[in-house]
Amino acid sequence: MTISAISSFSASQASNYQNYRQAFSQLANALQSGDLDAAKSAYDTVKSSPAAQGTGPFAQALQQIGQDL
């Protein structure tokens, strides 16, 4: 019996996901603490995530955060 992967989620995609997730967490923490430089740095990473592209609610929220920074 052969077991195959359910999805084609590669190791690099998993790594990118973790990087975006960590950057989003850092963005939230920086915004809550008022650390503008850290927020800008984290935002630069988050804005390149696939979820930040397009016109969905998450992308729109990130665009607004970017404008506010």
CYANA upper distance limits for C-alpha pairs under 8 A (distance plus 0.5 A):
  9 PHE  CA     13 GLN  CA      6.68
  9 PHE  CA     14 ALA  CA      7.38
 10 SER  CA     14 ALA  CA      6.79
 11 ALA  CA     15 SER  CA      6.64
 12 SER  CA     16 ASN  CA      6.60
 13 GLN  CA     17 TYR  CA      6.56
 14 ALA  CA     18 GLN  CA      6.74
 15 SER  CA     19 ASN  CA      6.73
 16 ASN  CA     20 TYR  CA      6.67
 17 TYR  CA     21 ARG  CA      6.52
 18 GLN  CA     22 GLN  CA      6.53
 19 ASN  CA     23 ALA  CA      6.58
 20 TYR  CA     24 PHE  CA      6.52
 20 TYR  CA     45 THR  CA      7.27
 20 TYR  CA     46 VAL  CA      6.12
 20 TYR  CA     49 SER  CA      6.83
 21 ARG  CA     25 SER  CA      6.77
 22 GLN  CA     26 GLN  CA      6.68
 23 ALA  CA     27 LEU  CA      6.52
 23 ALA  CA     42 ALA  CA      5.60
 23 ALA  CA     43 TYR  CA      7.82
 23 ALA  CA     45 THR  CA      6.79
 23 ALA  CA     46 VAL  CA      6.44
 24 PHE  CA     28 ALA  CA      6.71
 24 PHE  CA     42 ALA  CA      7.26
 24 PHE  CA     43 TYR  CA      7.96
 24 PHE  CA     46 VAL  CA      6.49
 25 SER  CA     29 ASN  CA      6.69
 26 GLN  CA     30 ALA  CA      6.44
 26 GLN  CA     38 ALA  CA      8.17
 26 GLN  CA     39 ALA  CA      7.78
 26 GLN  CA     42 ALA  CA      6.57
 27 LEU  CA     31 LEU  CA      6.58
 27 LEU  CA     38 ALA  CA      7.70
 27 LEU  CA     39 ALA  CA      5.45
 27 LEU  CA     40 LYS  CA      8.29
 27 LEU  CA     42 ALA  CA      5.56
 27 LEU  CA     43 TYR  CA      6.66
 28 ALA  CA     32 GLN  CA      6.65
 28 ALA  CA     39 ALA  CA      8.19
 29 ASN  CA     33 SER  CA      6.63
 30 ALA  CA     34 GLY  CA      6.37
 30 ALA  CA     35 ASP  CA      5.42
 30 ALA  CA     36 LEU  CA      7.31
 30 ALA  CA     38 ALA  CA      6.25
 30 ALA  CA     39 ALA  CA      5.48
 31 LEU  CA     35 ASP  CA      6.76
 31 LEU  CA     36 LEU  CA      7.49
 31 LEU  CA     39 ALA  CA      6.45
 35 ASP  CA     39 ALA  CA      6.68
 36 LEU  CA     40 LYS  CA      6.66
 36 LEU  CA     69 LEU  CA      7.95
 37 ASP  CA     41 SER  CA      6.76
 38 ALA  CA     42 ALA  CA      6.63
 39 ALA  CA     43 TYR  CA      6.42
 39 ALA  CA     69 LEU  CA      8.34
 40 LYS  CA     44 ASP  CA      6.72
 40 LYS  CA     69 LEU  CA      7.12
 41 SER  CA     45 THR  CA      7.45
 42 ALA  CA     46 VAL  CA      6.77
 43 TYR  CA     47 LYS  CA      6.36
 43 TYR  CA     66 GLY  CA      7.53
 44 ASP  CA     48 SER  CA      7.57
 45 THR  CA     49 SER  CA      7.74
 46 VAL  CA     52 ALA  CA      7.63
 47 LYS  CA     52 ALA  CA      5.96
 47 LYS  CA     53 GLN  CA      8.14
 47 LYS  CA     62 LEU  CA      7.45
 47 LYS  CA     63 GLN  CA      8.46
 48 SER  CA     52 ALA  CA      7.04
 48 SER  CA     53 GLN  CA      7.96
 49 SER  CA     53 GLN  CA      7.48
 51 ALA  CA     58 PHE  CA      7.41
 51 ALA  CA     59 ALA  CA      6.90
 52 ALA  CA     58 PHE  CA      6.94
 52 ALA  CA     59 ALA  CA      4.70
 52 ALA  CA     60 GLN  CA      8.30
 52 ALA  CA     62 LEU  CA      7.08
 52 ALA  CA     63 GLN  CA      8.49
 53 GLN  CA     59 ALA  CA      6.28
 54 GLY  CA     59 ALA  CA      6.70
 55 THR  CA     59 ALA  CA      6.34
 55 THR  CA     60 GLN  CA      6.62
 56 GLY  CA     60 GLN  CA      6.64
 57 PRO  CA     61 ALA  CA      6.60
 58 PHE  CA     62 LEU  CA      6.72
 59 ALA  CA     63 GLN  CA      6.63
 60 GLN  CA     64 GLN  CA      6.77
 61 ALA  CA     65 ILE  CA      6.75
 62 LEU  CA     66 GLY  CA      6.60
 63 GLN  CA     67 GLN  CA      6.77
 64 GLN  CA     68 ASP  CA      6.66
 65 ILE  CA     69 LEU  CA      6.65
